[in-house]
């Protein structure tokens, strides 16, 4: 029997391969055969270490959501005590912070969500959590702003951010990214104007 750390390493190797397949072929096109090929393993090892196709998908979704949440928490914890919101926006719209591969994985998951109520609910909760974190930072920077404006700003900035992230794989220009960051800052400035 394989030692637990070897099995864990093998599981990560398989999930990495499945993630590559999902990014390239979408969720439906990421088969056990392609995953085995990408992992450089025999197909029975996929089943032995992770399970069937549904088990692979469940593990991938859980890993994606966990990594995304951990990255968000790490980002929020690293923000300075002053100018937190401005710093957050600058990081969100920094090309160096983007991960086009994970965007492709998310796109594949969201494309499969209409036919999978559990997946749809997981992605909706993930989005709600992200918007909630952003709203909390906006509240911190603009505590006197009406709640409806805070929510609108958080949703608007999220929309701009996710649009940019979704377009990175096609090679959008720095000008587009800069203008998007400026649009997010302009949206925040409307809250500042409303507080005067």
N, C-alpha and C positions, 0 to 999 in steps of 0.2 A: 504494500500500500504506500502511496506517495506521502512524503512528509507534508504537513499542513502548509508550510511556506512555499513548497514547490507547487502544490495545488493552487494556492492563492496567486502565485506568479503566473501559472498556466491560465487561470481564470482571467486575469488581467490581459494576458496576451490574446486570448480569444475575444474578450470584449473590445480590445483595441482593433482587432481585425474586423469584428462585426461593425464597429463604429465607422471604420473606413468604407466598408461595403455600403452602409446606410448613407453616408455622405455622397458616395459615388452613384449608387443605383436606387436610392430611396428605400423606404422600409420594406415595401413589397419585393423589391429586386434583390434584397440582401438575403440570400439563401444560405443554408448550412454548408452547401458545397462551396460557394464563393468564400464564405467565412473561413472554412478549412484551408482553402487555397491561399487566402491572404495571410492566415496565421502560420502557414507552412506545417500544418498538422493533418493527421488522418481524421476524416469526418467522425468516426466513433469517439475520438478524444474530445471533440466538441460536446457531444452528448454526455460523456462521462464527467467532464469538468464543469459544465454549465447547465446542460439539459437540452430540451428540444427548442424549436424556433421561438415558441411563446416565452420560454424561460429566458432565452437570449434577449428578446425584446424587453421583457420586464426588468432584467438586470441593466440593460443599456439605459432605459428611461430613468431608473433609480440613480444610476451613476451620473447621468447628465444633470438631473435635478440637484443632486447632492453637490456636485462640483460647481454648479451655477450658484447655488445658495452659499456655499463656502467662499467662492470668489467675491460675491457681493458683501458678505460679512467681513471678509478681509479688507476689502476696499473701504468700507465704512469705518472700520477700526483704524485704518491708516490715515484718515482725514485729519487735518490740523484742527486745533480748537477755534481758530478764526478763519473766516472765508471758506468754510466747509463746503457750502453749496457751489461756489464758484470753482473750487478745486475739483469737486465731484464732476461737474459738467466738463471741465477741461480733461479729466481722465476718461470719462465716457466717450468723448469725441476725439480721443487721441488714437490715431491709426495704430500705434504701437500696442495699444491695449486690446485691439480686435483679434478675434480668432475665427477667420473665415471658415475653417473646417467645422467648428462647432455650430456656426451659422447654418451650414449645409445640413448638419445633423438635425438641428431644430426645425429647419424647413421641411425635412423629410417627416419628422414627427408630427408637425402641425398639419401636413398634407394628409396624414393617416388619421388624424383626430376625428374628422366627421364620421368615420365608420367605427370608432372605438370610444365609447362613452367614458370609460375609465381614463384613457389617455387624455381625452379632451378635458376632463375634470382636473387631472394633474397639471396640465399646461395652463389652464385657467387659474389655478391656485398659485402657480409659479409666477404668472404675470401679476396677479393681485398682490402677491408679496413684494415683487419688485417695485410696483407703483407705490405701495405702502411705504417702503423704505425711502423712496424718492420724496414722497409727500412729507414724511417725518423730517427730512432735511430742509424742505421748503418751510415747514412750520417753524423749525428752529431758527431759520434766517428771517422769517416774516411772521412772527406770532400774532400780529394784529390783523392779518388778512382774513377776510371771510372764508369759511370752510369751503364753500362752493368754488371760490377762486383758487384755493389751494389744490383742490381735487382736479380742477381743469388744468392747472399748470403742470401737475404731476403727470396727468394723462397725456397732455400735449408734448411735454419733453420726452416721455417714454416713446410716443409715436415717432418723434423725430429721430431719437436714438435707434430704435429698432429698424426704422427705414434705412438709416445709414449702415447698420450692421448687416442688413439683408442684401445691401448693394455692394459690399466689399468684395464678394467673390467675382463680380464682373469687372473689377478694377476701376472703381470710381476715382475721380480726380481729387487731389488735395483741396482744390478750390471748392468742390462740392462738400467735402467734409468740414472745411473751415466755415462755409456759409451755413451749414447745418448747426454747427456749434454756436455761431453767432445768432441764429434763430432761437436756439434754446436760451441764450443769455438775454435776448430781447424779450422773450416771454417772461423771464424772471423780472426784468426791468419794469414790466407793466404792473407787477405786484408792488414794486418799490414806489412807483408813481401813485398807486392807489393808497399808499400808506401816508402820503404827505398831508 
